Amino acid sequence: MCAFLVDPCKPFPAARIAFVTLLTLLLSGWTTCAAIVNFNSCIGTVPQPQITSLSPDTIPSNAESVQLIVTGSGFVPQSQILSNGSALQTTFTDSHHLHATITQQTFGSFGGSVGSMVQISVRSQGSNPVSGCPNGGNSSTLVLVIN
């Protein structure tokens, strides 16, 4: 009898079922055998982003421009920093860092008055959803305070 180990949490497309069926037929004449079949079906999917800190986390309302660095994990080149749900022009540094320049125009777009609190989050959108695999999404939010 043959034993096949397949991750039940991963999708199992028709081509892979055909492969396992063919492998089973080839091995069916043997009295004992063991095969391990482990497919990583989540390759190329987008992880859900997580943010852990903002630098700076407080900015003066009269600043001409401020470089905001968002630190976390699961960032991909298409990740966007959101301020109160609106996308900022975002630059991808690596899977743990994104940055955006906040200008006076940006302050105006999210009510940059003294004492304002801006909700900062990150959105990553996957393009090819695979059942059982992460497909991006929104991170939790952190607060950026305007002094």
ABEGO torsion letter per residue (X at the ends): XBBBBBBAABBBBAAAAAAAAAAAAAAAABABBBBBBBBBAABGBBBBBBBABBOBABBBAABABBBBBBBEBGBBAABBBBBGGBBBBBBBABAABBBBBBBAAAAAAAGABBGBBBBBBBBBBBABBBBGBBAEEBBBBBBBBBX
